[in-house]
């Protein structure tokens, strides 16, 4: 049995499911759309679940990559710089 924790669900599966749902109607070529609509319900859910996890991994990796830029930007604000100076006893 596959166990998915809360962090896995909200950081990988949920964003991947949203992206998969948006991409099914927009970016899927006509040939693949015909294949997806030709699946029965169990196969369609399995394909949706698999693609949700794969797209979720990509979204998560993008978020981790952007996190480094956000940390640098947050530490560059004036409030954070004042906080660092106060902690060091320079003010």
C-alpha contacts under 8 A as a table, 3 or more apart, distances in Angstrom:
res1	aa1	res2	aa2	distance
4	X	8	X	5.98
4	X	9	X	6.34
5	X	8	X	5.20
5	X	9	X	6.14
6	X	9	X	5.08
6	X	10	X	6.15
7	X	10	X	5.36
7	X	11	X	5.74
7	X	12	X	7.91
8	X	11	X	5.38
8	X	12	X	5.46
8	X	13	X	6.65
9	X	12	X	5.62
9	X	13	X	4.78
9	X	14	X	5.88
10	X	13	X	6.25
10	X	14	X	5.31
10	X	15	X	7.23
11	X	14	X	6.72
11	X	15	X	6.79
11	X	56	X	7.54
11	X	60	X	6.59
12	X	15	X	5.89
12	X	16	X	6.05
12	X	53	X	6.48
12	X	56	X	4.33
12	X	57	X	5.83
12	X	59	X	7.36
12	X	60	X	6.09
13	X	16	X	5.07
13	X	17	X	5.94
13	X	52	X	5.92
13	X	53	X	5.30
13	X	56	X	5.45
14	X	17	X	5.10
14	X	18	X	6.30
14	X	52	X	7.70
14	X	56	X	7.29
15	X	18	X	5.11
15	X	19	X	6.20
15	X	52	X	7.78
15	X	55	X	7.90
15	X	56	X	5.62
15	X	59	X	7.06
16	X	19	X	5.10
16	X	20	X	5.97
16	X	51	X	7.46
16	X	52	X	4.27
16	X	53	X	5.83
16	X	54	X	7.06
16	X	55	X	4.71
16	X	56	X	3.61
16	X	57	X	7.37
16	X	59	X	6.96
17	X	20	X	5.01
17	X	21	X	6.02
17	X	48	X	7.58
17	X	49	X	7.48
17	X	51	X	7.78
17	X	52	X	4.46
17	X	53	X	7.45
17	X	55	X	7.72
17	X	56	X	7.24
18	X	21	X	5.16
18	X	22	X	6.28
18	X	52	X	7.77
19	X	22	X	5.12
19	X	23	X	6.05
19	X	52	X	7.43
19	X	55	X	6.96
19	X	56	X	7.93
20	X	23	X	5.06
20	X	24	X	6.02
20	X	48	X	7.22
20	X	51	X	6.63
20	X	52	X	5.72
20	X	55	X	7.00
21	X	24	X	5.46
21	X	25	X	7.45
22	X	25	X	6.33
22	X	26	X	6.60
23	X	26	X	5.00
23	X	27	X	5.09
23	X	28	X	6.41
24	X	27	X	6.43
24	X	28	X	5.60
24	X	33	X	7.36
25	X	28	X	6.48
25	X	33	X	7.94
28	X	32	X	6.20
28	X	33	X	5.99
29	X	32	X	5.49
29	X	33	X	6.15
30	X	33	X	4.96
30	X	34	X	6.18
31	X	34	X	5.28
31	X	35	X	6.45
32	X	35	X	4.93
32	X	36	X	6.14
33	X	36	X	5.07
33	X	37	X	6.12
34	X	37	X	5.21
34	X	38	X	6.03
35	X	38	X	5.10
35	X	39	X	6.71
36	X	39	X	5.55
36	X	44	X	6.66
37	X	44	X	7.83
39	X	42	X	7.94
39	X	43	X	5.72
39	X	44	X	5.47
40	X	43	X	5.50
40	X	44	X	6.00
41	X	44	X	5.07
41	X	45	X	6.15
42	X	45	X	5.21
42	X	46	X	6.19
43	X	46	X	5.01
43	X	47	X	6.12
44	X	47	X	5.11
44	X	48	X	6.04
45	X	48	X	4.94
45	X	49	X	5.94
46	X	49	X	5.08
46	X	50	X	6.08
47	X	50	X	5.18
47	X	51	X	6.08
48	X	51	X	5.27
48	X	52	X	5.89
49	X	52	X	5.02
49	X	53	X	6.29
50	X	53	X	5.31
50	X	54	X	6.33
51	X	54	X	5.00
51	X	55	X	5.95
52	X	55	X	5.29
52	X	56	X	5.80
53	X	56	X	4.90
53	X	57	X	6.19
54	X	57	X	5.20
54	X	58	X	6.63
55	X	58	X	5.08
55	X	59	X	6.22
56	X	59	X	5.01
56	X	60	X	5.97
57	X	60	X	5.07
57	X	61	X	6.14
58	X	61	X	5.13
58	X	62	X	6.20
59	X	62	X	5.08
59	X	63	X	6.19
60	X	63	X	5.01
60	X	64	X	6.21
61	X	64	X	5.07
61	X	65	X	6.17
62	X	65	X	5.10
62	X	66	X	6.19
63	X	66	X	5.07
63	X	67	X	6.00
64	X	67	X	4.96
64	X	68	X	7.07
65	X	68	X	5.99
65	X	69	X	7.48
66	X	69	X	5.27
66	X	70	X	6.28
67	X	70	X	4.95
67	X	71	X	6.12
68	X	71	X	5.18
68	X	72	X	6.35
69	X	72	X	5.19
69	X	73	X	6.15
70	X	73	X	5.02
70	X	74	X	5.96
71	X	74	X	5.10
71	X	75	X	6.10
72	X	75	X	5.24
72	X	76	X	6.27
73	X	76	X	5.11
73	X	77	X	6.87
74	X	77	X	5.66
74	X	80	X	7.37
75	X	80	X	5.65
75	X	81	X	6.89
76	X	80	X	6.82
76	X	81	X	6.66
77	X	80	X	5.46
77	X	81	X	6.33
78	X	81	X	5.04
78	X	82	X	6.14
79	X	82	X	5.17
79	X	83	X	6.19
80	X	83	X	4.96
80	X	84	X	6.27
81	X	84	X	5.12
81	X	85	X	6.28
82	X	85	X	5.06
82	X	86	X	6.13
83	X	86	X	5.16
83	X	87	X	6.20
84	X	87	X	5.18
84	X	88	X	6.29
85	X	88	X	5.16
85	X	89	X	6.25
85	X	90	X	5.44
85	X	91	X	6.13
86	X	89	X	5.03
86	X	90	X	6.09
86	X	91	X	5.56
87	X	90	X	7.84
